[in-house]
């Protein structure tokens, strides 16, 4: 079976810096599984490169920031009064919060705590970075009707209801 809209793709990958520093990986023991066809389960450039491929296909892609986690946006850094946070707030802690416009839930990382203030950053830690993705497709199957209806994979390595 070839990768096309509404197929479930299982793959292993290594995400590295352009210099080869390993940032993240999915192995045979814990592969990545996503629903192919515009469901936002994988970067669009990677999805486009995988289209029409089958099990055993290998990719080696350079990803610019706009292809991956986006450009770094200084406006996503906020300084807030410490009293708005739990007493155990610390650098590295991640918290959900609303965007400045209040319309989106965002994940913020605490980057500094000092003088009654907490600095939180809504950028992904890899925003603004060029990356390299190497992956191998291990399996392709037709998505179940429920997976298509829900927009994500169910079962092992997928979403559980």
C-alpha positions as a Python dict, from the first residue, in 0.01 Angstrom:
ca = {
    (1, 'X'): (0, 0, 0),
    (2, 'X'): (121, 350, -80),
    (3, 'X'): (89, 658, 139),
    (4, 'X'): (-213, 863, 37),
    (5, 'X'): (-496, 1056, 202),
    (6, 'X'): (-658, 862, 486),
    (7, 'X'): (-377, 613, 535),
    (8, 'X'): (-205, 549, 866),
    (9, 'X'): (172, 577, 844),
    (10, 'X'): (413, 425, 1095),
    (11, 'X'): (770, 546, 1083),
    (12, 'X'): (1091, 580, 1275),
    (13, 'X'): (1285, 905, 1261),
    (14, 'X'): (1573, 1110, 1387),
    (15, 'X'): (1536, 1486, 1417),
    (16, 'X'): (1874, 1657, 1436),
    (17, 'X'): (2041, 1993, 1401),
    (18, 'X'): (2207, 2048, 1062),
    (19, 'X'): (2534, 1949, 1237),
    (20, 'X'): (2389, 1611, 1337),
    (21, 'X'): (2312, 1672, 1706),
    (22, 'X'): (2022, 1441, 1794),
    (23, 'X'): (1721, 1633, 1925),
    (24, 'X'): (1445, 1372, 1913),
    (25, 'X'): (1384, 1027, 1774),
    (26, 'X'): (1118, 765, 1727),
    (27, 'X'): (1251, 409, 1728),
    (28, 'X'): (1115, 66, 1633),
    (29, 'X'): (1013, 24, 2001),
    (30, 'X'): (825, 356, 2002),
    (31, 'X'): (752, 460, 1643),
    (32, 'X'): (566, 768, 1525),
    (33, 'X'): (221, 698, 1382),
    (34, 'X'): (7, 958, 1208),
    (35, 'X'): (-300, 993, 987),
    (36, 'X'): (-189, 1111, 643),
    (37, 'X'): (-382, 1367, 442),
    (38, 'X'): (-378, 1710, 602),
    (39, 'X'): (-471, 1623, 960),
    (40, 'X'): (-171, 1815, 1107),
    (41, 'X'): (-8, 1500, 1243),
    (42, 'X'): (325, 1576, 1078),
    (43, 'X'): (494, 1877, 918),
    (44, 'X'): (335, 1954, 578),
    (45, 'X'): (672, 1938, 394),
    (46, 'X'): (734, 1590, 537),
    (47, 'X'): (381, 1478, 454),
    (48, 'X'): (424, 1600, 95),
    (49, 'X'): (756, 1414, 61),
    (50, 'X'): (599, 1092, 194),
    (51, 'X'): (299, 1107, -43),
    (52, 'X'): (305, 805, -276),
    (53, 'X'): (580, 623, -84),
    (54, 'X'): (547, 276, 66),
    (55, 'X'): (691, 71, 349),
    (56, 'X'): (1069, 82, 342),
    (57, 'X'): (1086, 434, 196),
    (58, 'X'): (1358, 653, 344),
    (59, 'X'): (1367, 1033, 357),
    (60, 'X'): (1642, 1276, 446),
    (61, 'X'): (1498, 1629, 453),
    (62, 'X'): (1635, 1968, 545),
    (63, 'X'): (1369, 2167, 728),
    (64, 'X'): (1387, 2544, 755),
    (65, 'X'): (1203, 2709, 1045),
    (66, 'X'): (894, 2773, 831),
    (67, 'X'): (885, 2400, 746),
    (68, 'X'): (900, 2291, 1110),
    (69, 'X'): (830, 2486, 1429),
    (70, 'X'): (813, 2833, 1273),
    (71, 'X'): (1019, 3145, 1319),
    (72, 'X'): (1091, 3264, 1672),
    (73, 'X'): (829, 3524, 1770),
    (74, 'X'): (943, 3767, 2040),
    (75, 'X'): (580, 3867, 2095),
    (76, 'X'): (514, 3521, 2244),
    (77, 'X'): (740, 3606, 2540),
    (78, 'X'): (545, 3749, 2832),
    (79, 'X'): (647, 3888, 3170),
    (80, 'X'): (379, 3832, 3433),
    (81, 'X'): (347, 3899, 3808),
    (82, 'X'): (462, 3596, 4011),
    (83, 'X'): (139, 3593, 4213),
    (84, 'X'): (-42, 3466, 3903),
    (85, 'X'): (156, 3139, 3924),
    (86, 'X'): (172, 2847, 4167),
    (87, 'X'): (426, 2895, 4447),
    (88, 'X'): (640, 2610, 4310),
    (89, 'X'): (690, 2783, 3971),
    (90, 'X'): (1042, 2723, 3836),
    (91, 'X'): (1248, 2761, 3519),
    (92, 'X'): (1164, 2483, 3271),
    (93, 'X'): (810, 2435, 3402),
    (94, 'X'): (547, 2424, 3127),
    (95, 'X'): (204, 2574, 3172),
    (96, 'X'): (-106, 2612, 2959),
    (97, 'X'): (-234, 2963, 2916),
    (98, 'X'): (-432, 3173, 2673),
    (99, 'X'): (-285, 3374, 2390),
    (100, 'X'): (-278, 3755, 2417),
    (101, 'X'): (-605, 3771, 2221),
    (102, 'X'): (-762, 3507, 2447),
    (103, 'X'): (-868, 3290, 2151),
    (104, 'X'): (-607, 3013, 2170),
    (105, 'X'): (-475, 2779, 2437),
    (106, 'X'): (-95, 2784, 2429),
    (107, 'X'): (185, 2599, 2601),
    (108, 'X'): (427, 2834, 2776),
    (109, 'X'): (768, 2746, 2915),
    (110, 'X'): (896, 2936, 3219),
    (111, 'X'): (1234, 3086, 3124),
    (112, 'X'): (1302, 3308, 3427),
    (113, 'X'): (1170, 3375, 3777),
    (114, 'X'): (1306, 3685, 3951),
    (115, 'X'): (1205, 3993, 4145),
    (116, 'X'): (837, 3902, 4166),
    (117, 'X'): (809, 3838, 3793),
    (118, 'X'): (784, 3524, 3581),
    (119, 'X'): (895, 3518, 3218),
    (120, 'X'): (708, 3270, 3000),
    (121, 'X'): (778, 3186, 2636),
    (122, 'X'): (506, 3054, 2403),
    (123, 'X'): (751, 2961, 2127),
    (124, 'X'): (831, 2595, 2068),
    (125, 'X'): (1183, 2529, 2201),
    (126, 'X'): (1298, 2457, 1842),
    (127, 'X'): (1132, 2765, 1686),
    (128, 'X'): (1365, 2957, 1457),
    (129, 'X'): (1597, 2661, 1402),
    (130, 'X'): (1687, 2477, 1084),
    (131, 'X'): (1657, 2101, 1131),
    (132, 'X'): (1724, 1775, 952),
    (133, 'X'): (1478, 1485, 954),
    (134, 'X'): (1572, 1133, 855),
    (135, 'X'): (1290, 880, 858),
    (136, 'X'): (1204, 529, 744),
    (137, 'X'): (846, 419, 675),
    (138, 'X'): (781, 88, 844),
    (139, 'X'): (411, 40, 771),
    (140, 'X'): (123, 189, 574),
    (141, 'X'): (-239, 84, 620),
    (142, 'X'): (-584, 213, 538),
    (143, 'X'): (-727, 429, 815),
    (144, 'X'): (-1035, 304, 997),
    (145, 'X'): (-1353, 508, 941),
    (146, 'X'): (-1342, 618, 1309),
    (147, 'X'): (-984, 742, 1267),
    (148, 'X'): (-1081, 951, 965),
    (149, 'X'): (-1388, 1086, 1147),
    (150, 'X'): (-1178, 1180, 1453),
    (151, 'X'): (-881, 1305, 1251),
    (152, 'X'): (-621, 1092, 1432),
    (153, 'X'): (-492, 737, 1471),
    (154, 'X'): (-641, 505, 1734),
    (155, 'X'): (-482, 206, 1907),
    (156, 'X'): (-117, 128, 1977),
    (157, 'X'): (102, 440, 1942),
    (158, 'X'): (-210, 641, 1852),
    (159, 'X'): (-484, 815, 2049),
    (160, 'X'): (-683, 617, 2306),
    (161, 'X'): (-1049, 698, 2383),
}
